[in-house]
Amino acid sequence: MRIALDAMGGDFAPREIVRGGVEAASKLKGVASVILVGVESAIREELARCNGARMGDRIRIVHASENVGMDETPAVAVRRKKDASINRCMELLKSSEADAVVAAGNSGAVVASAVFNLGRIPGVARPAIATILPTRARPLLLLDAGANTDCQAEWLAQFAIMGSVYSQAVLHQANPVLGLLSIGTEDCKGNEVTKKAFGLIQHAGVNFRGNVEGHDLFIGKTDVVVCDGFVGNVVLKTTESVAHAIGHWMKEEFVRHPVRVLGALLLKGALTAMKHRMDPEVYGGAPLLGVAGNVIITHGASTHRAIYHAVRVAATAAHNNVSGVIAERIAAAGDFGLSKDG
């Protein structure tokens, strides 16, 4: 698979992006080449630092003279900066010169560029950002995580289909269990949108368990949870904050007494394993589902490890034709009564 990588996106671009791309191209068997998109001189400088210039056809460079900053209005910047690196990435995907795109940095710009350059899958009302959360048993896919702050019930039903396809193809869940995030598990609980969505999802051809509450998310009995982007983003940010707080509290308590320090040393292996399990970088970023192509969005503060895993996931999504399968499932499900403009 050929992965187009926005070398200029993210807090540590281009160094960490280029380094992660080189590692992916050298170690991942499913990646035929990584296409680094951005200012060529800056990319070549970083390639020299990590010996990436020796990799021949496994690394390509596509020059782009502009990039979209974190402080810019996404849609405006994407339309104004025609030669932005994220636009060039999407053009490579659209022209079949790349099989997937990986981008860090301004997630709004990635969504805007994908919609502007690739368009939505026929029948999809709105694309959704899906994010992966660790649970007791297996990874949980939560969508939408921020692309659509206000949603119609019909959109949530489509998110259910898209999330189920991704969970099956990339997270290897044979028959993903799906839940609708609400304020109670009873069928009648929720606001008007979620109550209507409940009925639509029942007929969406997915393995629907019904409503789930916030405390159900990390138990590990659900593979996909659907909600609007406002709620999803709050869940994501709260989860990240709690994880950081727990880490801080544990360090603080372990050093309060010499005996606790000894205990921490004895538990070092378990603590390292737990930290790895909670590390968002190993899950490979957030897929943008519903656009006509495979696009992975990583955190703005992504290191080379995060980029490596994002390229890995992008290659898996492209290999399993996630975008194409979503198109087939959406077409089979019908439009749930959506108007032509979504």
C-alpha positions in Angstrom: 0.0 0.0 0.0 1.1 3.6 -0.8 0.5 6.0 2.1 0.5 9.7 1.6 1.8 11.4 4.7 1.4 15.1 5.4 4.9 16.0 6.5 4.1 19.5 7.6 1.1 18.8 10.0 1.5 18.6 13.7 3.4 20.2 16.6 6.7 18.3 15.8 6.6 18.5 12.0 8.5 17.7 9.9 11.0 15.9 12.1 8.7 13.4 13.9 6.5 13.0 10.9 9.4 12.1 8.6 11.0 9.8 11.2 7.7 8.0 11.7 7.2 7.6 7.9 10.7 6.2 7.4 10.2 3.7 10.2 6.9 2.6 8.7 8.3 2.3 5.2 11.3 0.2 6.5 9.4 -2.1 8.9 5.9 -2.6 7.7 5.5 -5.3 5.1 2.1 -4.0 4.0 3.5 -0.6 3.1 5.0 -0.5 -0.4 5.9 3.2 -0.1 5.4 6.3 2.1 4.9 9.6 0.2 6.1 12.5 2.2 4.2 15.6 1.2 5.4 19.1 2.1 8.3 21.5 1.6 10.9 19.4 -0.2 14.0 21.0 1.3 12.7 20.6 4.9 11.8 16.9 4.2 15.2 16.1 2.7 16.9 17.7 5.6 15.0 15.4 8.0 15.5 12.4 5.8 19.3 13.0 6.1 19.0 12.9 9.9 17.4 9.5 10.0 19.0 7.8 7.0 15.8 7.9 5.1 17.5 9.1 1.9 18.9 5.6 1.4 15.5 3.9 1.1 15.0 4.3 -2.6 11.4 3.8 -3.9 10.1 3.1 -0.4 10.2 6.9 0.3 8.9 9.5 -2.2 8.6 13.2 -1.8 5.9 15.4 -3.3 6.5 19.1 -2.9 3.9 21.4 -1.4 4.7 25.0 -0.8 2.0 25.7 1.9 0.6 24.2 5.0 -2.4 24.9 7.3 -1.6 26.1 10.8 -3.3 25.1 14.0 -4.6 28.6 14.4 -6.2 28.9 11.0 -9.9 28.5 10.2 -9.9 25.1 8.5 -12.4 25.5 5.7 -11.1 28.9 4.7 -7.4 27.9 4.8 -8.1 24.7 2.8 -9.8 26.6 0.0 -7.4 29.5 -0.1 -4.2 27.5 0.1 -4.4 25.3 -3.0 -0.9 24.1 -2.6 -1.2 23.1 1.1 0.3 19.8 2.0 -3.0 18.4 3.2 -4.6 19.2 -0.2 -1.8 17.6 -2.1 -2.2 14.4 0.0 -5.9 14.3 -0.8 -5.2 14.8 -4.5 -2.8 11.9 -4.5 -5.5 9.7 -3.0 -8.2 10.9 -5.4 -5.9 10.3 -8.4 -5.1 6.7 -7.1 -1.4 7.6 -6.7 -1.9 6.8 -3.0 -4.1 4.3 -1.2 -4.6 6.2 2.0 -3.7 9.5 3.7 -2.3 10.1 7.2 -2.3 13.6 8.7 -1.6 15.2 12.1 -2.2 18.7 13.2 -5.4 20.7 12.4 -8.1 18.0 12.4 -10.7 20.5 11.1 -8.4 21.1 8.1 -8.1 17.4 7.4 -11.8 17.0 7.5 -12.4 20.0 5.3 -9.7 19.0 2.8 -11.1 15.4 2.6 -14.6 16.6 2.0 -13.5 19.3 -0.5 -11.1 17.1 -2.5 -12.6 13.6 -2.1 -16.2 14.2 -1.5 -18.5 12.0 0.6 -19.3 8.4 -0.1 -22.6 8.4 -2.1 -25.5 8.3 0.3 -23.4 9.4 3.4 -24.9 12.6 4.9 -21.9 13.5 7.0 -18.4 12.0 7.7 -17.5 11.1 11.2 -14.3 11.0 13.2 -13.9 7.7 15.0 -11.5 7.3 18.0 -10.3 4.2 19.8 -10.5 3.9 23.6 -9.0 1.1 25.6 -11.3 -1.0 27.7 -11.1 -4.0 30.1 -11.4 -6.5 27.2 -10.8 -5.0 23.7 -10.5 -1.6 22.0 -13.7 0.5 21.7 -14.5 2.6 18.7 -16.3 5.8 19.5 -17.9 8.0 16.8 -18.5 10.8 16.2 -15.6 12.3 18.1 -15.9 15.9 16.9 -16.7 16.3 13.2 -20.4 17.1 13.8 -21.4 18.8 17.0 -25.1 18.6 16.2 -26.5 15.5 14.5 -29.7 14.2 13.0 -30.9 10.7 14.0 -30.3 9.5 10.4 -26.7 10.5 10.7 -26.2 8.4 13.8 -27.7 5.4 12.1 -25.1 5.8 9.3 -22.3 6.3 11.9 -23.4 2.9 13.3 -22.9 1.2 9.9 -19.6 3.0 9.3 -18.2 2.2 12.7 -19.2 -1.5 12.5 -17.4 -1.8 9.1 -14.2 -0.3 10.5 -14.3 -2.4 13.7 -14.6 -5.5 11.7 -12.0 -4.7 9.0 -9.3 -3.0 11.1 -10.0 -4.0 14.8 -10.7 -7.6 13.7 -14.1 -7.9 15.5 -16.0 -10.6 13.6 -19.5 -9.3 14.6 -19.0 -5.9 16.3 -21.4 -5.2 19.2 -22.8 -1.7 18.8 -24.3 0.7 21.4 -26.0 4.1 21.3 -24.7 6.4 24.0 -27.6 7.7 26.1 -28.6 8.6 29.7 -30.1 5.2 30.4 -30.1 1.7 29.0 -33.9 1.5 28.6 -35.2 1.9 25.1 -37.2 5.0 26.0 -34.3 6.9 27.5 -32.5 9.8 25.7 -33.4 13.0 23.9 -35.6 13.1 20.8 -32.6 12.5 18.5 -31.3 9.5 20.3 -34.7 8.0 20.7 -35.4 8.3 17.0 -31.9 7.0 16.2 -32.6 3.9 18.4 -35.3 2.8 16.0 -33.3 3.5 12.9 -30.3 1.6 14.1 -32.4 -1.4 14.9 -32.9 -1.7 11.1 -29.4 -0.7 10.0 -28.1 -4.3 9.7 -25.7 -4.0 12.6 -25.3 -6.0 15.9 -27.1 -3.5 18.0 -27.3 -4.1 21.8 -29.3 -0.9 22.5 -28.5 2.1 24.6 -25.3 2.2 26.7 -24.4 4.7 29.4 -21.1 6.4 30.1 -20.0 3.9 32.8 -20.5 1.1 30.2 -17.8 2.4 27.9 -14.8 0.8 29.5 -16.3 -2.5 30.6 -15.4 -4.1 27.3 -18.8 -5.6 26.2 -19.3 -3.1 23.4 -17.1 -2.7 20.3 -18.7 0.4 18.7 -20.5 3.3 20.5 -22.3 6.0 18.5 -23.1 9.6 19.6 -23.0 13.1 18.2 -19.7 14.9 17.9 -20.3 17.3 20.8 -20.8 14.4 23.3 -18.1 12.3 21.7 -15.5 15.0 22.0 -16.4 15.7 25.6 -16.1 12.0 26.3 -12.7 11.8 24.6 -11.2 14.9 26.3 -12.6 13.8 29.7 -11.1 10.4 29.3 -7.7 11.8 28.4 -7.9 14.1 31.4 -8.8 11.3 33.8 -6.0 9.1 32.5 -3.4 11.9 33.1 -4.8 12.6 36.5 -4.6 9.0 37.6 -1.0 8.8 36.4 -0.1 11.9 38.4 -1.9 10.6 41.5 0.0 7.3 41.3 3.4 9.0 41.0 2.5 11.3 43.9 1.4 8.5 46.2 4.3 6.1 45.3 6.9 8.6 46.5 5.3 9.5 49.8 7.0 6.7 51.7 10.1 4.5 51.1 8.0 1.3 51.3 5.7 2.5 48.6 8.8 3.3 46.4 9.9 -0.3 46.9 6.4 -1.5 46.0 6.5 0.7 42.8 9.7 -1.0 41.8 8.2 -4.4 42.3 5.2 -3.4 40.2 7.3 -1.7 37.5 6.5 -4.4 34.9 2.7 -4.2 35.5 2.7 -0.4 35.5 4.6 -0.4 32.2 2.2 -2.8 30.7 -0.8 -0.7 31.9 0.8 2.5 30.5 1.2 0.8 27.1 -2.4 -0.4 27.2 -3.6 3.2 27.8 -1.2 4.8 25.3 -3.2 6.4 22.5 -0.3 6.4 20.1 -0.4 2.6 19.6 -3.9 2.6 18.3 -3.0 4.4 15.1 -5.0 7.6 15.1 -8.6 8.3 14.3 -10.2 7.3 11.0 -12.3 9.8 9.1 -15.2 7.6 8.0 -17.7 8.5 5.3 -15.4 10.3 2.8 -14.5 8.6 -0.5 -11.1 7.3 0.6 -9.2 6.0 3.6 -8.0 8.9 5.8 -6.4 8.7 9.3 -6.1 11.7 11.6 -3.5 11.7 14.3 -3.0 14.0 17.3 -1.3 17.3 16.8 1.3 16.3 19.3 2.1 13.0 17.6 5.6 11.6 17.9 7.2 9.3 15.4 5.6 6.3 17.2 2.1 7.7 16.6 2.9 8.3 13.0 4.3 4.8 12.6 1.1 3.2 14.0 -1.1 5.6 12.0 0.6 4.4 8.8 0.1 0.8 9.9 -3.6 1.3 10.4 -4.0 3.3 7.2 -2.4 0.4 5.3 -4.8 -2.0 6.9 -7.8 0.1 6.2 -6.8 0.5 2.5 -6.0 -3.3 2.2 -9.5 -4.1 3.5 -11.1 -1.4 1.3 -12.9 0.1 4.3 -14.2 3.1 2.2 -15.6 0.7 -0.5 -17.3 -1.6 2.0 -18.9 1.4 3.7 -20.2 2.5 0.4 -21.8 -0.9 -0.2 -23.3 -1.1 3.3 -24.7 2.4 3.1 -26.3 1.7 -0.3 -27.8 -1.5 1.0 -29.2 0.2 4.1 -31.0 3.0 2.2 -31.1 6.7 3.2 -33.1 6.3 6.4 -35.4 9.0 5.1 -32.7 11.6 4.6 -33.3 14.6 2.4 -31.1 14.8 -0.7 -28.9 17.4 0.9 -28.5 15.4 4.1 
